[in-house]
Amino acid sequence: MPVWLGESRWRQSPAALYLSLPLRGLRATPDNIFCTERYLKVSIPPYLFEAILYAPIDDTNSTAKIGNGVIFFTLYKKEVAMWDSLTLVNASKEELQYIRENAVLQAHEKAKEEAEAKKVTKQEHRKYALEATMKLEEAERKRIEALKEKERQKVTEELELWRKQQKDAEKQRVQKEEELHQEVEQLKEKKKEKNNETRIPNEGTSKSRLKHPKGHGSCSIFSDNLKEEQLPAPRSAATIEVNFTARVFPTALRESRVAEEEEWLCKQAEARRTLSADLSELEDLKEEEKNPDWLKDKGNKMFATGNYLAAVNAYNLAVQLNNQLPLLYLNRAACHLKLRNLHKAIEDSSKVSRIMKQLSRLILKIKL
């Protein structure tokens, strides 16, 4: 195999060594270069350059630039000194072979260490991503709980205010009834007093009053009093209860189609029974995790962070809880498309089309 020995040029300083190697029209890549502390090799078939260096170098910081038909090496020495030559002179074959083998072993050890370091770094990145995801989920859960608590307090305050208003209204009503009753009693007392005043014990006058003249326009005090006493008492207040027919649908009973509605309700009950039978595996989930909207939002966040498998799992649970939401199938189809699961993406898209057709037929049927 031809070698580059006479064509290579090198120069040095106390801290570094500079080596240029012509390519002879060949194409070189970093994979063609192998360098360790004491061994440098450039293999571009059919050419080969091999050098057992005079002293150790810092192979980590040393560089090699490929361009303009030349490979230019910048090799930094481990010890600041001037070398007598580029390669080791007057070395035996056994020593050269040992240096080669030791260079290969060092390269293997270094590659193994780098692989372990990459593995550890990857694990740390995964751990950090998992912790970040858990923190985001915890923060979202706390935010939702805070919103729920705020809404609960608001509803409680409104309920207390309504109860207070009802109590005040009841007190006012009772007070008005008492005042009305007192007014009625006062009127009765006044009427009794008037009656007592008109009924003075006088026989002469009483006899003359008993014989009232007959004729048009005749009247007596007793007849007026009797009329006043025969007036009915004021009506007492009462509460009338109004009962309405229980309706599942918003339309009135006279405008509904009872047979079709009963059929729809039976189908819904059967679907709920089937769903409860299929969701036995979801009994360990929390209450908020059994909400399809909450699972959809979680899947959207996982999709935004690039965790498509976790997003698919969230959408799967949401579909098990409610399989009539087209948006769940659309989002899951997008995840399958990112994961290159083209058949599953097509199945979810077809499911969306079927659901939309069923909804359009149902809407048209309701309108008719």
Solvent accessible surface area in square Angstrom, and as a share of the most:
residue,aa,sasa,rsa
1,M,144,0.64
2,P,66,0.42
3,V,73,0.42
4,W,0,0.00
5,L,121,0.60
6,G,79,0.76
7,E,71,0.32
8,S,21,0.14
9,R,191,0.70
10,W,88,0.31
11,R,150,0.55
12,Q,44,0.20
13,S,36,0.23
14,P,69,0.44
15,A,53,0.41
16,A,4,0.03
17,L,0,0.00
18,Y,52,0.20
19,L,0,0.00
20,S,30,0.19
21,L,0,0.00
22,P,41,0.26
23,L,9,0.04
24,R,100,0.36
25,G,83,0.80
26,L,51,0.25
27,R,215,0.79
28,A,13,0.10
29,T,55,0.32
30,P,106,0.67
31,D,135,0.70
32,N,41,0.21
33,I,35,0.18
34,F,61,0.26
35,C,41,0.25
36,T,6,0.03
37,E,52,0.23
38,R,66,0.24
39,Y,11,0.04
40,L,0,0.00
41,K,69,0.29
42,V,0,0.00
43,S,34,0.22
44,I,10,0.05
45,P,98,0.62
46,P,73,0.46
47,Y,41,0.16
48,L,39,0.20
49,F,4,0.02
50,E,55,0.25
51,A,3,0.02
52,I,13,0.07
53,L,0,0.00
54,Y,75,0.29
55,A,25,0.19
56,P,54,0.34
57,I,0,0.00
58,D,37,0.19
59,D,36,0.19
60,T,99,0.57
61,N,93,0.48
62,S,20,0.13
63,T,67,0.39
64,A,44,0.34
65,K,145,0.61
66,I,68,0.34
67,G,39,0.38
68,N,160,0.82
69,G,43,0.41
70,V,50,0.29
71,I,0,0.00
72,F,75,0.31
73,F,3,0.01
74,T,20,0.12
75,L,2,0.01
76,Y,91,0.34
77,K,16,0.07
78,K,107,0.45
79,E,138,0.62
80,V,112,0.64
81,A,50,0.39
82,M,111,0.50
83,W,14,0.05
84,D,124,0.64
85,S,27,0.18
86,L,17,0.08
87,T,48,0.28
88,L,45,0.23
89,V,90,0.52
90,N,153,0.79
91,A,27,0.21
92,S,59,0.38
93,K,169,0.72
94,E,132,0.59
95,E,82,0.37
96,L,40,0.20
97,Q,86,0.38
98,Y,141,0.54
99,I,18,0.09
100,R,73,0.27
101,E,89,0.40
102,N,50,0.26
103,A,3,0.03
104,V,68,0.39
105,L,112,0.56
106,Q,70,0.31
107,A,27,0.21
108,H,118,0.53
109,E,101,0.45
110,K,76,0.32
111,A,57,0.44
112,K,129,0.55
113,E,115,0.51
114,E,85,0.38
115,A,60,0.46
116,E,91,0.41
117,A,57,0.44
118,K,145,0.61
119,K,118,0.50
120,V,74,0.43
121,T,59,0.34
122,K,115,0.49
123,Q,99,0.44
124,E,101,0.45
125,H,118,0.53
126,R,156,0.57
127,K,128,0.54
128,Y,157,0.60
129,A,54,0.42
130,L,109,0.54
131,E,72,0.32
132,A,37,0.28
133,T,35,0.20
134,M,115,0.51
135,K,145,0.61
136,L,113,0.56
137,E,65,0.29
138,E,66,0.30
139,A,58,0.45
140,E,41,0.18
141,R,69,0.25
142,K,117,0.49
143,R,127,0.46
144,I,36,0.18
145,E,84,0.38
146,A,61,0.48
147,L,87,0.43
148,K,98,0.42
149,E,76,0.34
150,K,140,0.59
151,E,100,0.45
152,R,135,0.49
153,Q,99,0.44
154,K,111,0.47
155,V,90,0.52
156,T,69,0.40
157,E,119,0.53
158,E,96,0.43
159,L,77,0.38
160,E,92,0.41
161,L,101,0.50
162,W,139,0.49
163,R,117,0.43
164,K,129,0.55
165,Q,99,0.44
166,Q,88,0.39
167,K,134,0.57
168,D,60,0.31
169,A,55,0.42
170,E,82,0.37
171,K,138,0.59
172,Q,108,0.48
173,R,114,0.42
174,V,60,0.35
175,Q,103,0.46
176,K,139,0.59
177,E,65,0.29
178,E,95,0.43
179,E,86,0.38
180,L,101,0.50
181,H,114,0.51
182,Q,107,0.48
183,E,97,0.44
184,V,23,0.13
185,E,70,0.31
186,Q,108,0.48
187,L,100,0.50
188,K,89,0.38
189,E,92,0.41
190,K,118,0.50
191,K,77,0.33
192,K,120,0.51
193,E,100,0.45
194,K,134,0.57
195,N,14,0.07
196,N,104,0.53
197,E,121,0.54
198,T,52,0.30
199,R,123,0.45
200,I,123,0.63
201,P,135,0.85
202,N,74,0.38
203,E,135,0.61
204,G,47,0.45
205,T,52,0.30
206,S,44,0.28
207,K,131,0.55
208,S,73,0.47
209,R,105,0.38
210,L,124,0.62
211,K,169,0.72
212,H,105,0.47
213,P,102,0.64
214,K,194,0.82
215,G,53,0.51
216,H,197,0.88
217,G,68,0.66
218,S,53,0.34
219,C,108,0.65
220,S,32,0.21
221,I,74,0.38
222,F,84,0.35
223,S,41,0.27
224,D,70,0.36
225,N,11,0.06
226,L,94,0.47
227,K,140,0.59
228,E,79,0.35
229,E,96,0.43
230,Q,140,0.62
231,L,111,0.55
232,P,120,0.75
233,A,73,0.56
234,P,77,0.48
235,R,234,0.85
236,S,103,0.66
237,A,73,0.57
238,A,98,0.76
239,T,125,0.73
240,I,152,0.77
241,E,150,0.67
242,V,102,0.58
243,N,138,0.71
244,F,176,0.74
245,T,94,0.54
246,A,101,0.79
247,R,77,0.28
248,V,107,0.61
249,F,50,0.21
250,P,137,0.86
251,T,65,0.38
252,A,37,0.29
253,L,92,0.46
254,R,207,0.75
255,E,120,0.54
256,S,23,0.15
257,R,129,0.47
258,V,84,0.48
259,A,82,0.64
260,E,72,0.32
261,E,25,0.11
262,E,91,0.41
263,E,96,0.43
264,W,98,0.34
265,L,52,0.26
266,C,83,0.50
267,K,122,0.52
268,Q,63,0.28
269,A,29,0.23
270,E,92,0.41
271,A,58,0.45
272,R,148,0.54
273,R,140,0.51
274,T,68,0.40
275,L,59,0.29
276,S,75,0.48
277,A,74,0.57
278,D,92,0.47
279,L,25,0.13
280,S,71,0.46
281,E,115,0.52
282,L,9,0.05
283,E,129,0.58
284,D,140,0.72
285,L,46,0.23
286,K,112,0.48
287,E,139,0.63
288,E,39,0.18
289,E,41,0.18
290,K,74,0.31
291,N,67,0.35
292,P,27,0.17
293,D,76,0.40
294,W,51,0.18
295,L,6,0.03
296,K,35,0.15
297,D,69,0.36
298,K,59,0.25
299,G,0,0.00
300,N,58,0.30
301,K,85,0.36
302,M,15,0.07
303,F,65,0.27
304,A,88,0.68
305,T,93,0.54
306,G,37,0.35
307,N,71,0.36
308,Y,54,0.21
309,L,119,0.59
310,A,30,0.23
311,A,0,0.00
312,V,15,0.09
313,N,92,0.47
314,A,7,0.06
315,Y,2,0.01
316,N,47,0.24
317,L,50,0.25
318,A,0,0.00
319,V,19,0.11
320,Q,68,0.30
321,L,22,0.11
322,N,52,0.27
323,N,75,0.38
324,Q,92,0.41
325,L,57,0.28
326,P,27,0.17
327,L,88,0.44
328,L,1,0.00
329,Y,10,0.04
330,L,86,0.43
331,N,29,0.15
332,R,38,0.14
333,A,10,0.07
334,A,39,0.30
335,C,0,0.00
336,H,13,0.06
337,L,100,0.50
338,K,114,0.48
339,L,52,0.26
340,R,175,0.64
341,N,55,0.28
342,L,82,0.41
343,H,150,0.67
344,K,107,0.46
345,A,11,0.08
346,I,110,0.56
347,E,112,0.50
348,D,8,0.04
349,S,54,0.35
350,S,46,0.29
351,K,57,0.24
352,V,15,0.09
353,S,52,0.34
354,R,127,0.47
355,I,3,0.02
356,M,99,0.44
357,K,121,0.51
358,Q,92,0.41
359,L,74,0.37
360,S,63,0.40
361,R,149,0.54
362,L,74,0.37
363,I,94,0.48
364,L,106,0.53
365,K,114,0.48
366,I,129,0.66
367,K,158,0.67
368,L,144,0.72
